Amino acid sequence: MNGILEINNLDVCFPSKVGKTYAVQDVAIRLERGEILGVVGESGAGKSTLIEIIGGLLEPSSGNLKIDDTIVDGSNLKSWQKKIGYVPQNIYLLDDTIRRNVAFGLSENEIRDDKIYDSIKNANLHQFIESLPDRLDTRVGERGTKLSAGQRQRIGIARTLYYNPE
C-alpha cells in the first residue's frame, strides 16, 4: 500500500419524511500516508458518518473511497478493514477480563500476552493494570462499569493496537 486515501464526490443520504436528508454531501479528501486529518463540526454535521465510510461500515449513496487508485468495494472491503484501526467514542466491552477485552474476538488459545502487554503499554494503560491485584485477569464489569471512561477508552486503543493495523 502506497498510502493514498481519496474520497471523491461522496454523498450519504438517508430517507426522511421530506425526501432525502444528507448526512454528508459532496465531500472530497485526499490524504497521503502520515498526514493527519481533523474532522470537526457541530452535532449532526456528518463526522461519524464520514468515519464510518472510511472504515467500510457504511456505503455511500454516491461517490467512492479509493486506496491507491483502487475503489474500496465488496471485493476488497475486508482486506481494507484489516489495514486500519478504529477506536470509536463508545467502546464495547464484554463482562470479562481486560485480557479478553483487548484481544476481542479471539479464542483463549489465540491470545498472545506479549502482544497484550505491548498494546497496553502503548495505550498508556500499563501502570493502571499493574496496580490491579488480578492484572490482566481483572474483570471489567458489564460494559466496563468497573472502569473509568478514560480507562475504557484506553482499552479500546489497546484493542486496536493489538491487531497492529497499518
C-alpha positions as CSV (number, residue, x, y, z in Angstrom):
1,M,0.0,0.0,0.0
2,N,1.5,3.3,-1.1
3,G,-0.8,5.1,1.3
4,I,-3.0,7.5,-0.6
5,L,-6.6,7.7,0.6
6,E,-9.1,9.5,-1.6
7,I,-12.7,10.3,-1.1
8,N,-14.4,11.5,-4.3
9,N,-17.8,13.3,-4.6
10,L,-19.1,11.5,-1.6
11,D,-22.7,11.7,-0.6
12,V,-24.6,9.9,2.1
13,C,-28.3,10.4,2.4
14,F,-31.0,8.8,4.4
15,P,-34.7,8.7,3.7
16,S,-36.7,11.1,5.7
17,K,-40.3,12.4,5.8
18,V,-39.4,15.2,3.3
19,G,-37.5,13.0,0.8
20,K,-33.7,12.7,1.4
21,T,-31.6,14.1,4.2
22,Y,-27.9,14.4,3.5
23,A,-25.6,13.3,6.3
24,V,-22.6,14.1,4.1
25,Q,-22.7,15.9,0.8
26,D,-20.1,16.4,-1.9
27,V,-17.0,15.5,0.2
28,A,-13.6,15.3,-1.4
29,I,-10.5,14.4,0.5
30,R,-7.0,13.3,-0.4
31,L,-4.6,12.1,2.3
32,E,-1.2,10.6,1.9
33,R,0.3,8.2,4.5
34,G,1.4,10.1,7.6
35,E,-0.9,13.1,7.0
36,I,-3.4,13.9,9.8
37,L,-6.9,15.0,9.2
38,G,-9.1,16.5,11.9
39,V,-12.8,16.2,11.4
40,V,-14.7,18.9,13.3
41,G,-18.2,20.2,13.2
42,E,-21.5,20.6,15.0
43,S,-23.5,17.7,16.2
44,G,-25.2,16.1,13.2
45,A,-22.7,17.5,10.7
46,G,-21.7,14.1,9.5
47,K,-18.4,13.5,11.2
48,S,-19.2,10.0,12.4
49,T,-20.8,9.2,9.1
50,L,-17.6,10.1,7.3
51,I,-15.5,8.0,9.6
52,E,-18.0,5.0,9.1
53,I,-17.5,5.4,5.3
54,I,-13.7,5.3,5.7
55,G,-14.0,2.3,7.9
56,G,-16.2,0.5,5.5
57,L,-19.1,0.3,8.0
58,L,-21.4,2.3,5.8
59,E,-21.8,2.6,2.0
60,P,-22.0,6.0,0.3
61,S,-25.1,6.9,-1.6
62,S,-22.8,8.2,-4.3
63,G,-19.1,8.8,-4.8
64,N,-16.4,6.5,-3.6
65,L,-13.5,5.7,-1.3
66,K,-10.2,4.9,-3.1
67,I,-7.0,3.5,-1.6
68,D,-4.0,3.8,-4.0
69,D,-6.4,4.3,-7.0
70,T,-8.4,1.2,-6.1
71,I,-12.1,1.7,-5.2
72,V,-13.0,0.1,-1.9
73,D,-16.0,-2.2,-2.5
74,G,-17.4,-5.6,-1.6
75,S,-14.5,-7.4,-3.3
76,N,-11.7,-5.8,-1.2
77,L,-13.5,-4.4,1.9
78,K,-12.3,-7.0,4.4
79,S,-8.7,-6.6,3.3
80,W,-9.0,-2.8,3.7
81,Q,-10.6,-3.1,7.2
82,K,-7.7,-5.3,8.3
83,K,-5.3,-2.5,7.4
84,I,-7.0,0.2,9.5
85,G,-7.6,0.8,13.2
86,Y,-10.7,2.5,14.5
87,V,-11.4,3.5,18.1
88,P,-15.0,4.5,18.5
89,Q,-16.1,7.1,21.0
90,N,-18.1,4.5,22.9
91,I,-16.1,1.3,23.4
92,Y,-18.0,-2.0,23.6
93,L,-16.6,-4.1,26.4
94,L,-17.5,-7.6,27.4
95,D,-18.3,-8.5,31.0
96,D,-15.0,-10.3,31.0
97,T,-11.3,-9.8,31.8
98,I,-9.1,-7.0,30.5
99,R,-7.1,-9.6,28.5
100,R,-10.2,-10.8,26.7
101,N,-11.4,-7.3,26.0
102,V,-8.1,-6.2,24.5
103,A,-7.9,-9.4,22.3
104,F,-11.6,-9.0,21.5
105,G,-12.9,-11.8,19.3
106,L,-10.1,-14.3,19.7
107,S,-10.3,-17.6,21.5
108,E,-8.2,-18.1,24.6
109,N,-5.6,-20.2,22.8
110,E,-5.2,-17.4,20.1
111,I,-4.4,-14.7,22.6
112,R,-0.8,-13.6,22.9
113,D,0.1,-12.0,26.2
114,D,3.3,-10.4,24.7
115,K,1.1,-8.5,22.2
116,I,-1.4,-7.6,25.0
117,Y,1.4,-6.1,27.1
118,D,2.8,-4.2,24.1
119,S,-0.7,-2.9,23.4
120,I,-1.4,-1.8,26.9
121,K,2.0,-0.1,27.2
122,N,1.4,1.9,24.0
123,A,-2.1,2.8,25.2
124,N,-0.7,4.2,28.5
125,L,-2.6,1.6,30.5
126,H,0.3,-0.4,31.9
127,Q,0.7,1.3,35.3
128,F,-3.1,1.0,35.9
129,I,-3.2,-2.7,35.1
130,E,-0.1,-3.4,37.1
131,S,-1.8,-1.8,40.1
132,L,-4.7,-4.2,40.0
133,P,-4.5,-7.4,42.1
134,D,-5.6,-9.6,39.2
135,R,-3.8,-7.5,36.5
136,L,-4.9,-8.7,33.0
137,D,-7.4,-11.1,34.6
138,T,-9.3,-8.3,36.3
139,R,-13.0,-8.4,35.2
140,V,-14.2,-5.0,33.9
141,G,-17.9,-5.5,34.7
142,E,-20.9,-5.2,32.3
143,R,-20.0,-2.6,29.6
144,G,-16.8,-1.7,31.7
145,T,-18.7,-0.4,34.7
146,K,-15.7,-1.1,37.0
147,L,-13.6,1.2,34.9
148,S,-13.5,5.0,34.4
149,A,-14.4,6.4,31.0
150,G,-10.8,7.1,30.2
151,Q,-9.7,3.5,31.2
152,R,-12.5,2.1,28.9
153,Q,-11.2,4.3,26.1
154,R,-7.6,3.2,26.6
155,I,-8.7,-0.5,26.5
156,G,-10.3,0.4,23.1
157,I,-7.0,1.9,22.0
158,A,-5.1,-1.2,23.2
159,R,-7.6,-3.4,21.3
160,T,-6.9,-1.5,18.1
161,L,-3.1,-1.7,18.7
162,Y,-3.3,-5.4,19.4
163,Y,-4.3,-6.0,15.8
164,N,-1.4,-3.9,14.5
165,P,-3.1,-2.0,11.7
166,E,-1.0,-0.3,9.0
